[in-house]
Amino acid sequence: MGPKKARAVDDGGCPVVTAVERERLPPRRGPESVGPVKILREIPKLGFPEWNDNLEMENWYSPMNWYEDPMGLPVLPPHIETTTITWKRPHQYLSPLPEPPKQIAKVAVSDPKTSGKKSAQSKKTDEKQTEENKILRYCYVVYDTLLDPLLVRAGDSSGTTTPAGFRVEREWKGDFQRIWSAEQAHDINRWEAEEQRIMMDKELRERLLMEYEENWQIKYLKVLAIQKQAADNDLNDDDIMDDGDDGDASVFEASTSPTPMSITDLFGPMPVMDIEPNRAVRPVIPEGEYVDSPLASCCRVISSLAERLVANQPYYWEAIYPQTTIAGKKLPISNPGGKYLVKLFVMGKWRRIEVDDRFPLNKDGKIAILSSTLATEIWPTIIAKAIYKVFGWFGHISSMTNPHTNTQSIGFILNTLTGWKSRPYISLLDPKAQEELSKVTPILDSTMSVEIQPSQSVSNVILLCPIASVMTRDFNAVCGEAFVLTGIRSIHPSFSVYIYSSKLNALPDETLGFTSDTLEYHKITTMVLHTIPTRSLRLIQEWRSVISPTDVTSSTFEKYANTLPNFLTVVIPADVSSTTIFITVQCAPSSDNVPLSTDRGIIFVKEQQFSSPDNQDAQSSISLIKPCMTAPMDVNGPGLYVFRIYTHNLALGYSLEVESDIDVAILSMPDCLRGTCGMNVETQEFDYSVIPANSWTIIHRSNIALTQNENAKSSRLFIMFHPFDADATPNFHLSIINNKTLETTRYPLLHAYIDLQAAQAYTIIIECFSKQPIPAGIYQLVVASDWNITSGPLTNSHIVLSTFEGVYCPNKYLTLFRDVYTAINRDEPKKGPATPLPDEASIRLTTSYPNAALKFEVIDASTGSVLTSVSEYHSVQLMHLPTHNDGYIIQGSFDATKWIVPESLLSLKPFIDPGKANDSPRSDATTWTLEIFSSTLAGLTPDCTTQNKHAAIRYGWEQAERGREIRGVISRLLYLGKQEEAIEKMTEAEYTPDMQAQMLSRYDKNTVKSSVAFIDKAGSDITLGRDYFAPEAEKRRSEMDTFKSTVELAAKERSESATRRKEEIENMKKDILDMRQLWLAEREKLWVMREALRKEQPNQTPVANFP
């Protein structure tokens, strides 16, 4: 609101114009409750809890209540055929394991009269309960003779001696399930074809025998019928009645012993068909690739490097629970309830992965993922299922065998099983491959000398990783596998590589060697595996599950706290020239499986102000380290290096792991500044209330004083503002004022570095401007310096807001307002203004006119000179007023030097009239708003100095010539044609009739002379018509035509010049293309000559060695 109407005080002398103090707007109040700045659209997946060895209260379920993974069945990798997969538990596809033989216990002799019947009844009851409670076992987690009930083991049951047959720790004599090799598949096909042939031959023989049998039976029946008919024909009446010796006896005697005849004699020989046996040999044990070759190859790598595992890194089955202790050794045992816990390294921690015993089976009834050749041994399948569950949790399962990401997948598997870190290294086809590999891998040729970093040769291992299928006589591999590189040998002009053998029944130390002729090097890349780091650090930030205080069965996800940034400090000794730090980043996936931003990761920025002063040329920062990868960071030169850790798009949680051979540390900002950098640190937490939308607010203002420390080697000052609400951070701004020079610096980030010169004092201002409401929150302020901070603990000064509004009245100087600024006593506001304290004020001026250029000036009230001036578009801010003791006038205006002022804002009026600033403002009038934050309420009173100056001038004129003012009023009325009002004014002024007539005659229309001039020539009047100006018009028309023709000619010349330049460019392009074709033809001739020379050599140089 503007001031009330100014009034002129007339006490008989010169009138004085005074104005009333402007009204302050009521304090703005934000809403009581405001939601978060950003709605969390991305929530991380429910992760895996950290591992805890205390499993006494774990629910392992039972056969009556099978355990099923609440996350469902895992997604299998693309190299597994899933169209015919069925998921079954061991009891659904395996037979029960044999039970141990019952031990016959000696029966104690007792009195049958007292205990005979009771003992028999008790024995039957115990046997019945044992049969009911007996749980059948179908598999072993890991097969050991100790667990086999049918094997006799030495040693007593007390476990004081190691039983015979107990496995050596971390030694597995089995193998993973393989598929049939190409030769075996051919033999199987031959064997099956032979078996098919034998079956067909048997069917043919059976059919022939059946036909033969059917034929002789029919023939035999026919013979019997003929014999019977013949016998019937030979029978007569004499044969029916026996009348004595009629010679029949001889006949009957002859028929009683017929001549013996066989079926062969009667019907011919039986058909005979010889079946040739199956000469093909069916393979028994598969000797091809492993069923789940990528995962199996990683397990082979771990087996080869088992001696590098430390205490907290489990070996295969050691990560599976439940476990039992036998003879002092822990072994996993099968769980009838189907629940298993697997200890895997995920997101920087060892975590528990819960899986059930539902395993995928293919159409042949075999397990489709990693499994043991012993069907009853299930630890490989449990491990594989847990790893694929973690793979699916991260959403990386589809890229497991992708040539572009196979090294990352291999590194992920090895990291999950052991915690080892890895990174892509170099391709075997690279010209520098031999030199780089020699730095890490043993050199088999003693004649070759290559400088090897001790840390690399001891701690690191090189893995060969095919990016495509490789098939040789002795070695087959697919994309996704990994092999340990055991050594290299220089073979001029190339080199050979050696790996551990993957053949069946190969010795542990057996190796295979390859050259560029026997192995396609362009299909092989390498990766470095960091197995034994000297120093390892971890920084893990993840959401946590919070149980509801009212309902213990429900919980919510709570985001990790946005604490102060962390620093990575590196201390390189004087005797070390350089070192390499390896950084690994992982981040949590989104719960809705939406692909996250590809630019997620962590950036390390070197803080040069905190690092050693002699390291100016060192690396200042490294590029974005993306998740699921290990990146090296080279640090050159001895000294202290401090890197700030910046996270980017990692709000869902992340883990950071740093490995190094020298002293490194991840410290919070205060600890790093105080302990490592040796600075004096003051830190304090403050809070702020709800900030309304579209408002400018100063939430913090404090002063700090510094004095020089004689023992300090540097003169640094560091100031950091850190809000805990990360989403609201972009709305805050940090400004630092040098209290001595009054120089104000607004920093683009929320921290500032200042080089101190002398004892100084600074003012810290934190402001906020947001288009949406900001909820109440907490922030932390850190001040660190090599000098002594004499101002004591950090405090937040009391700040109040005074807001003023007004309507712009168009005027010649584009002035919005010109007011006297005073400070009002907060305790006694009714007693008037108190001593001004303007230097503690921060002021912001805005207008309703969009994107207008504004100027804000602070003027000396006594002299009228400008003390300071700021100009900006849309809004202008002044964070600190200049120190002054004679009072201030503040003025706001449009800045015509930076902006073309619209006509609606222009006027010939020399100055604004405070008395009319509020009179009937239009709805589209331009308004201005002035906000002042200071320790006390601000008071603004319009400055009437200009009005009083003009009033004094008018008063002087009036005194010099009485009636001058009233004559001016009457003359204006007569000029406007308001004759009646002018006569009334003259009557009131007691004008005589003659004076009135004289005033009226001045503006009488009949007596006013015409302004049109006539030329008198020879006593006659001549009227100037169109013909008089025709020659001049023709002359001007001719000049215009000449100018147009000149312009057209110039345009034509420019067009022709452009056409010529275009043709020249086209000719130049054609010449370049011709020269390139000639060069290509010449290069082709040289290649042909080189190939001819190469073929003439006795030992031809491989083409791969040519550039």
Secondary structure, DSSP 8 states (H G I E B T S, - for coil): ------EEE-SSSS-EEE-------------S----SS-----B-----B--S--TT----BTTB----TT-S----TTS--TT-EEE-HHHHS-----------------HHHHHHHHHHHHHHHHHHHHHH------BSS--GGG-TTS---S-TT-SS--TT---TT-----B-B---HHHHHHHHHHHHHHHHHHHHHHHHHHHHHHHHHHHHHHHHHHHHHHHHHHHHH--HHHHS--S-SSHHHHHHHHTS-----HHHHH------------S---SS--SSBTTHHHHHHHHHHHHTGGG--TTS--GGGGEESEEEETTEEEE---TT-EEEEEEEETTEEEEEEEES-EEE-TTS-BSSS-BSSTTB-HHHHHHHHHHHHHHHHT-GGGTT-TTTHHHHHHHHHHHHH--EEEEEEETTSTTHHHHHHTTS-BS-TT------HHHHHHEEEEEEESS-EE-SS-EE-TT--EEEEEEEEETTEEEEEEE--STT--TT-EEEE-TTTS-GGGEEEEEEE-S-SEEEEEEEE-EEEE-SS-TT-EEEE-------EEEEEEE-TT--EEEEEEEEEE--BTT-----TT-EEEEEE-TTTS-TT-TTS--B---B-SSEEEEEEEESSEEEEEEEEEES-TTEEEEEEEESSEEEEEEHHHIIIIIS--EEEEEEEEE--B-TTEEEEEEEEEEEEE--TT-S--EEEEEEEES-GGGGGGEEEEEEETTT--EEEESSSEEEEE--SSEEEEEEEEEEESS-B--EEEEEEEEESSEETT-S------EEEEEEEE----TT-EEEEEEEEEE-SS-GGG-B-S--GGG-EEEEEESSTT-EEEEEEEETTT--EEEEEEEESEEEESS----SS-EEEEEEE-TTSS---GGG----SS--GGGTTSS--TT--EEEEEEEESSEEEEEE--HHHHHHHHHHHHHHHHSTTHHHHHHHHHHHHTT-HHHHHHHHHHTT--HHHHHHHHHHT-TTTS--S---EEETTEEE---HHHHHHHHHHHHHHHHHHHHHHHHHHHHHHHHHHHHHHHHHHHHHHHHHHHHHHHHHHHHHHHHHHHHHHHSSS---GGG--
